[in-house]
């Protein structure tokens, strides 16, 4: 024999489940927002490094190869040469950071 009324207990389970679902969705959105901002910022750093005369245009490819290699060594996967190119292009496509979230949300 159960001490809890079945219908109110089921309601509790549903309420908890709904709250968990909502919290997980909000957490995923927050993480996604932060990752988008981070990748935009990485693209900005690369472009600013290039534009400050630190490298010549013909060395741009070499920069991305070296940067990819060093970032992967220190921080793990996610920093392939092609990903760095995409981050760079991402920044160049959305030069103002406040427009990034609005346009991608």
OpenMM code with the backbone's topology and positions (N, CA, C; nanometers):
from openmm import Vec3, app, unit

residues = "UNK UNK UNK UNK UNK UNK UNK UNK UNK UNK UNK UNK UNK UNK UNK UNK UNK UNK UNK UNK UNK UNK UNK UNK UNK UNK UNK UNK UNK UNK UNK UNK UNK UNK UNK UNK UNK UNK UNK UNK UNK UNK UNK UNK UNK UNK UNK UNK UNK UNK UNK UNK UNK UNK UNK UNK UNK UNK UNK UNK UNK UNK UNK UNK UNK UNK UNK UNK UNK UNK UNK UNK UNK UNK UNK UNK UNK UNK UNK UNK UNK UNK UNK UNK UNK UNK UNK UNK UNK UNK UNK UNK UNK UNK UNK UNK UNK UNK UNK UNK UNK UNK UNK UNK UNK".split()
positions = [
    Vec3(0.0830, -0.1178, 0.0000),
    Vec3(0.0000, 0.0000, 0.0000),
    Vec3(0.0883, 0.1254, 0.0000),
    Vec3(0.0597, 0.2188, -0.0904),
    Vec3(0.1393, 0.3393, -0.1066),
    Vec3(0.0934, 0.4475, -0.0095),
    Vec3(0.1888, 0.5224, 0.0432),
    Vec3(0.1567, 0.6321, 0.1337),
    Vec3(0.1228, 0.7601, 0.0576),
    Vec3(0.1610, 0.7666, -0.0702),
    Vec3(0.1383, 0.8863, -0.1499),
    Vec3(0.0226, 0.8658, -0.2463),
    Vec3(-0.0647, 0.9669, -0.2587),
    Vec3(-0.1712, 0.9564, -0.3590),
    Vec3(-0.1080, 0.9518, -0.4982),
    Vec3(-0.1517, 0.8590, -0.5782),
    Vec3(-0.0905, 0.8334, -0.7077),
    Vec3(-0.0927, 0.9544, -0.8007),
    Vec3(-0.2051, 1.0243, -0.8120),
    Vec3(-0.2158, 1.1353, -0.9079),
    Vec3(-0.1290, 1.2544, -0.8683),
    Vec3(-0.1224, 1.2878, -0.7405),
    Vec3(-0.0392, 1.4012, -0.7002),
    Vec3(0.1097, 1.3672, -0.7097),
    Vec3(0.1443, 1.2422, -0.6880),
    Vec3(0.2837, 1.1999, -0.7030),
    Vec3(0.3249, 1.2082, -0.8501),
    Vec3(0.2385, 1.1649, -0.9396),
    Vec3(0.2667, 1.1736, -1.0832),
    Vec3(0.2814, 1.3197, -1.1267),
    Vec3(0.1994, 1.4068, -1.0676),
    Vec3(0.2096, 1.5498, -1.0976),
    Vec3(0.3460, 1.6035, -1.0544),
    Vec3(0.3942, 1.5609, -0.9385),
    Vec3(0.5264, 1.6003, -0.8898),
    Vec3(0.6351, 1.5561, -0.9875),
    Vec3(0.6269, 1.4324, -1.0335),
    Vec3(0.7243, 1.3801, -1.1299),
    Vec3(0.7241, 1.4655, -1.2569),
    Vec3(0.6057, 1.4998, -1.3054),
    Vec3(0.5931, 1.5806, -1.4272),
    Vec3(0.6505, 1.7205, -1.4057),
    Vec3(0.6211, 1.7818, -1.2911),
    Vec3(0.6729, 1.9156, -1.2613),
    Vec3(0.8256, 1.9157, -1.2566),
    Vec3(0.8816, 1.8170, -1.1904),
    Vec3(1.0275, 1.8071, -1.1816),
    Vec3(1.0869, 1.7850, -1.3207),
    Vec3(1.0257, 1.6974, -1.3976),
    Vec3(1.0728, 1.6713, -1.5336),
    Vec3(1.0677, 1.7951, -1.6213),
    Vec3(0.9584, 1.8708, -1.6114),
    Vec3(0.9457, 1.9946, -1.6888),
    Vec3(1.0537, 2.0952, -1.6499),
    Vec3(1.0778, 2.1079, -1.5197),
    Vec3(1.1802, 2.2000, -1.4716),
    Vec3(1.3190, 2.1592, -1.5209),
    Vec3(1.3494, 2.0305, -1.5127),
    Vec3(1.4781, 1.9815, -1.5623),
    Vec3(1.4945, 2.0077, -1.7115),
    Vec3(1.3905, 1.9803, -1.7875),
    Vec3(1.3951, 2.0022, -1.9321),
    Vec3(1.4212, 2.1496, -1.9636),
    Vec3(1.3487, 2.2372, -1.8961),
    Vec3(1.3649, 2.3809, -1.9169),
    Vec3(1.5065, 2.4264, -1.8775),
    Vec3(1.5543, 2.3798, -1.7642),
    Vec3(1.6883, 2.4161, -1.7190),
    Vec3(1.7964, 2.3688, -1.8144),
    Vec3(1.7810, 2.2475, -1.8643),
    Vec3(1.8794, 2.1939, -1.9588),
    Vec3(1.8779, 2.2712, -2.0900),
    Vec3(1.7593, 2.3097, -2.1348),
    Vec3(1.7491, 2.3895, -2.2577),
    Vec3(1.8169, 2.5247, -2.2402),
    Vec3(1.7912, 2.5894, -2.1280),
    Vec3(1.8515, 2.7198, -2.1024),
    Vec3(2.0029, 2.7090, -2.0889),
    Vec3(2.0502, 2.6032, -2.0267),
    Vec3(2.1944, 2.5824, -2.0133),
    Vec3(2.2586, 2.5633, -2.1506),
    Vec3(2.1956, 2.4847, -2.2359),
    Vec3(2.2489, 2.4615, -2.3705),
    Vec3(2.2522, 2.5915, -2.4505),
    Vec3(2.1483, 2.6731, -2.4379),
    Vec3(2.1454, 2.8014, -2.5085),
    Vec3(2.2551, 2.8944, -2.4578),
    Vec3(2.2768, 2.8952, -2.3271),
    Vec3(2.3809, 2.9802, -2.2693),
    Vec3(2.5190, 2.9359, -2.3165),
    Vec3(2.5422, 2.8057, -2.3172),
    Vec3(2.6710, 2.7529, -2.3642),
    Vec3(2.6904, 2.7874, -2.5111),
    Vec3(2.5869, 2.7688, -2.5914),
    Vec3(2.5959, 2.8001, -2.7337),
    Vec3(2.6285, 2.9479, -2.7552),
    Vec3(2.5616, 3.0346, -2.6805),
    Vec3(2.5866, 3.1783, -2.6909),
    Vec3(2.7330, 3.2097, -2.6580),
    Vec3(2.7832, 3.1519, -2.5509),
    Vec3(2.9217, 3.1772, -2.5109),
    Vec3(3.0216, 3.1231, -2.6134),
    Vec3(2.9932, 3.0072, -2.6701),
    Vec3(3.0826, 2.9517, -2.7721),
    Vec3(3.0848, 3.0384, -2.8976),
    Vec3(2.9689, 3.0869, -2.9382),
    Vec3(2.9627, 3.1753, -3.0551),
    Vec3(3.0461, 3.3004, -3.0295),
    Vec3(3.0295, 3.3606, -2.9128),
    Vec3(3.1072, 3.4796, -2.8780),
    Vec3(3.2571, 3.4492, -2.8727),
    Vec3(3.2920, 3.3335, -2.8182),
    Vec3(3.4327, 3.2945, -2.8077),
    Vec3(3.4950, 3.2753, -2.9452),
    Vec3(3.4254, 3.2052, -3.0345),
    Vec3(3.4793, 3.1818, -3.1686),
    Vec3(3.4898, 3.3119, -3.2474),
    Vec3(3.3943, 3.4025, -3.2277),
    Vec3(3.4011, 3.5336, -3.2921),
    Vec3(3.5246, 3.6093, -3.2427),
    Vec3(3.5474, 3.6030, -3.1113),
    Vec3(3.6613, 3.6717, -3.0510),
    Vec3(3.7946, 3.6132, -3.1006),
    Vec3(3.8016, 3.4804, -3.1130),
    Vec3(3.9226, 3.4164, -3.1662),
    Vec3(3.9478, 3.4661, -3.3082),
    Vec3(3.8428, 3.4719, -3.3897),
    Vec3(3.8561, 3.5248, -3.5257),
    Vec3(3.9075, 3.6677, -3.5243),
    Vec3(3.8560, 3.7463, -3.4324),
    Vec3(3.9011, 3.8855, -3.4188),
    Vec3(4.0494, 3.8925, -3.3836),
    Vec3(4.0928, 3.8113, -3.2892),
    Vec3(4.2341, 3.8114, -3.2508),
    Vec3(4.3239, 3.7773, -3.3692),
    Vec3(4.2821, 3.6800, -3.4481),
    Vec3(4.3617, 3.6395, -3.5644),
    Vec3(4.3707, 3.7541, -3.6649),
    Vec3(4.2567, 3.8147, -3.6971),
    Vec3(4.2547, 3.9245, -3.7942),
    Vec3(4.3368, 4.0425, -3.7433),
    Vec3(4.3205, 4.0781, -3.6170),
    Vec3(4.3965, 4.1908, -3.5621),
    Vec3(4.5458, 4.1618, -3.5618),
    Vec3(4.5838, 4.0391, -3.5334),
    Vec3(4.7246, 4.0012, -3.5378),
    Vec3(4.7784, 4.0198, -3.6790),
    Vec3(4.7016, 3.9748, -3.7768),
    Vec3(4.7425, 3.9889, -3.9171),
    Vec3(4.7499, 4.1358, -3.9579),
    Vec3(4.6521, 4.2145, -3.9185),
    Vec3(4.6430, 4.3534, -3.9631),
    Vec3(4.7389, 4.4470, -3.8913),
    Vec3(4.7893, 4.4074, -3.7798),
    Vec3(4.8865, 4.4903, -3.7088),
    Vec3(5.0251, 4.4782, -3.7684),
    Vec3(5.0335, 4.4126, -3.8838),
    Vec3(5.1613, 4.4022, -3.9518),
    Vec3(5.2523, 4.2970, -3.8936),
    Vec3(5.1968, 4.2119, -3.8076),
    Vec3(5.2793, 4.1080, -3.7487),
    Vec3(5.3189, 4.0019, -3.8504),
    Vec3(5.2410, 3.9900, -3.9562),
    Vec3(5.2754, 3.8940, -4.0610),
    Vec3(5.2433, 3.9538, -4.1965),
    Vec3(5.3096, 3.9076, -4.2971),
    Vec3(5.2802, 3.9460, -4.4347),
    Vec3(5.1735, 3.8519, -4.4877),
    Vec3(5.1036, 3.8946, -4.5902),
    Vec3(4.9940, 3.8154, -4.6458),
    Vec3(5.0382, 3.6749, -4.6838),
    Vec3(5.1568, 3.6630, -4.7411),
    Vec3(5.2010, 3.5301, -4.7848),
    Vec3(5.2283, 3.4361, -4.6676),
    Vec3(5.2406, 3.4902, -4.5485),
    Vec3(5.2643, 3.4065, -4.4312),
    Vec3(5.1351, 3.3731, -4.3567),
    Vec3(5.0225, 3.4212, -4.4056),
    Vec3(4.8947, 3.3957, -4.3398),
    Vec3(4.8650, 3.2485, -4.3243),
    Vec3(4.8927, 3.1736, -4.4288),
    Vec3(4.8689, 3.0296, -4.4251),
    Vec3(4.9589, 2.9633, -4.3214),
    Vec3(5.0825, 3.0082, -4.3171),
    Vec3(5.1771, 2.9539, -4.2194),
    Vec3(5.1320, 2.9860, -4.0770),
    Vec3(5.0790, 3.1062, -4.0571),
    Vec3(5.0278, 3.1450, -3.9255),
    Vec3(4.9181, 3.0489, -3.8805),
    Vec3(4.8214, 3.0228, -3.9678),
    Vec3(4.7097, 2.9363, -3.9306),
    Vec3(4.7551, 2.7931, -3.9052),
    Vec3(4.8521, 2.7457, -3.9820),
    Vec3(4.9061, 2.6113, -3.9590),
    Vec3(4.9712, 2.6025, -3.8211),
    Vec3(5.0560, 2.7004, -3.7912),
    Vec3(5.1285, 2.7014, -3.6632),
    Vec3(5.0320, 2.7218, -3.5464),
    Vec3(4.9401, 2.8146, -3.5628),
    Vec3(4.8424, 2.8423, -3.4582),
    Vec3(4.7573, 2.7189, -3.4296),
    Vec3(4.7132, 2.6529, -3.5347),
    Vec3(4.6342, 2.5309, -3.5199),
    Vec3(4.7118, 2.4256, -3.4419),
    Vec3(4.8339, 2.4058, -3.4811),
    Vec3(4.9189, 2.3054, -3.4158),
    Vec3(4.9366, 2.3372, -3.2668),
    Vec3(4.9680, 2.4614, -3.2363),
    Vec3(4.9931, 2.4998, -3.0970),
    Vec3(4.8661, 2.4967, -3.0114),
    Vec3(4.7544, 2.5428, -3.0668),
    Vec3(4.6293, 2.5410, -2.9904),
    Vec3(4.5812, 2.3987, -2.9650),
    Vec3(4.5962, 2.3118, -3.0638),
    Vec3(4.5560, 2.1715, -3.0440),
    Vec3(4.6421, 2.1054, -2.9370),
    Vec3(4.7699, 2.1362, -2.9364),
    Vec3(4.8593, 2.0804, -2.8341),
    Vec3(4.8178, 2.1247, -2.6943),
    Vec3(4.7857, 2.2527, -2.6818),
    Vec3(4.7557, 2.3081, -2.5500),
    Vec3(4.6105, 2.2860, -2.5058),
    Vec3(4.5139, 2.2922, -2.6009),
    Vec3(4.3724, 2.2906, -2.5630),
    Vec3(4.2919, 2.1750, -2.6215),
    Vec3(4.3538, 2.0911, -2.7001),
    Vec3(4.2826, 1.9760, -2.7551),
    Vec3(4.2154, 2.0062, -2.8877),
    Vec3(4.1228, 1.9188, -2.9233),
    Vec3(4.0608, 1.9299, -3.0556),
    Vec3(3.9710, 2.0522, -3.0676),
    Vec3(3.9375, 2.0835, -3.1919),
    Vec3(3.8522, 2.1983, -3.2190),
    Vec3(3.9258, 2.3139, -3.2833),
    Vec3(4.0561, 2.2996, -3.3003),
    Vec3(4.1363, 2.4089, -3.3542),
    Vec3(4.2105, 2.3689, -3.4810),
    Vec3(4.1413, 2.2968, -3.5670),
    Vec3(4.2023, 2.2613, -3.6954),
    Vec3(4.2237, 2.3892, -3.7761),
    Vec3(4.3075, 2.3802, -3.8754),
    Vec3(4.3334, 2.4947, -3.9627),
    Vec3(4.2022, 2.5443, -4.0231),
    Vec3(4.1193, 2.4516, -4.0687),
    Vec3(3.9923, 2.4928, -4.1306),
    Vec3(3.8999, 2.5600, -4.0286),
    Vec3(3.8978, 2.5132, -3.9042),
    Vec3(3.8160, 2.5796, -3.8018),
    Vec3(3.8649, 2.7218, -3.7762),
    Vec3(3.9958, 2.7395, -3.7736),
    Vec3(4.0506, 2.8742, -3.7537),
    Vec3(4.0150, 2.9650, -3.8712),
    Vec3(4.0159, 2.9097, -3.9916),
    Vec3(3.9743, 2.9871, -4.1096),
    Vec3(3.8285, 3.0293, -4.0943),
    Vec3(3.7432, 2.9361, -4.0496),
    Vec3(3.6013, 2.9686, -4.0294),
    Vec3(3.5831, 3.0751, -3.9215),
    Vec3(3.6592, 3.0667, -3.8140),
    Vec3(3.6494, 3.1666, -3.7069),
    Vec3(3.6901, 3.3036, -3.7592),
    Vec3(3.7952, 3.3058, -3.8388),
    Vec3(3.8432, 3.4298, -3.8994),
    Vec3(3.7360, 3.4880, -3.9921),
    Vec3(3.6789, 3.4045, -4.0769),
    Vec3(3.5733, 3.4497, -4.1688),
    Vec3(3.4489, 3.4939, -4.0920),
    Vec3(3.4199, 3.4253, -3.9832),
    Vec3(3.3061, 3.4598, -3.8983),
    Vec3(3.3211, 3.6026, -3.8474),
    Vec3(3.4384, 3.6345, -3.7960),
    Vec3(3.4633, 3.7698, -3.7480),
    Vec3(3.4518, 3.8709, -3.8620),
    Vec3(3.5102, 3.8385, -3.9762),
    Vec3(3.5068, 3.9313, -4.0893),
    Vec3(3.3643, 3.9538, -4.1413),
    Vec3(3.2782, 3.8551, -4.1240),
    Vec3(3.1391, 3.8677, -4.1685),
    Vec3(3.0542, 3.9505, -4.0723),
    Vec3(3.0906, 3.9491, -3.9450),
    Vec3(3.0151, 4.0204, -3.8412),
    Vec3(3.1136, 4.1019, -3.7582),
    Vec3(3.1553, 4.2149, -3.8098),
    Vec3(3.2581, 4.2945, -3.7422),
    Vec3(3.2125, 4.3513, -3.6082),
    Vec3(3.0849, 4.3722, -3.5905),
    Vec3(3.0351, 4.4263, -3.4634),
    Vec3(2.9796, 4.3119, -3.3810),
    Vec3(3.0355, 4.2904, -3.2618),
    Vec3(2.9974, 4.1741, -3.1806),
    Vec3(2.8509, 4.1754, -3.1386),
    Vec3(2.7926, 4.2935, -3.1200),
    Vec3(2.6536, 4.2963, -3.0748),
    Vec3(2.5580, 4.2438, -3.1815),
    Vec3(2.6006, 4.2435, -3.3071),
    Vec3(2.5138, 4.1923, -3.4132),
    Vec3(2.5236, 4.0409, -3.4272),
    Vec3(2.6269, 3.9808, -3.3734),
    Vec3(2.6452, 3.8361, -3.3874),
    Vec3(2.5306, 3.7603, -3.3229),
    Vec3(2.5031, 3.7878, -3.1975),
    Vec3(2.3976, 3.7168, -3.1254),
    Vec3(2.2615, 3.7409, -3.1883),
    Vec3(2.2349, 3.8655, -3.2249),
    Vec3(2.1054, 3.8984, -3.2834),
    Vec3(2.0824, 3.8247, -3.4148),
    Vec3(2.1839, 3.8195, -3.4975),
    Vec3(2.1677, 3.7581, -3.6290),
    Vec3(2.1661, 3.6065, -3.6236),
    Vec3(2.2274, 3.5484, -3.5212),
    Vec3(2.2354, 3.4029, -3.5134),
    Vec3(2.1336, 3.3424, -3.4186),
    Vec3(2.0629, 3.4236, -3.3449),
    Vec3(1.9650, 3.3713, -3.2488),
    Vec3(1.8347, 3.3371, -3.3155),
] * unit.nanometer
topology = app.Topology()
chain = topology.addChain("A")
for resn in residues:
    res = topology.addResidue(resn, chain)
    for name in ("N", "CA", "C"):
        topology.addAtom(name, app.Element.getBySymbol(name[0]), res)
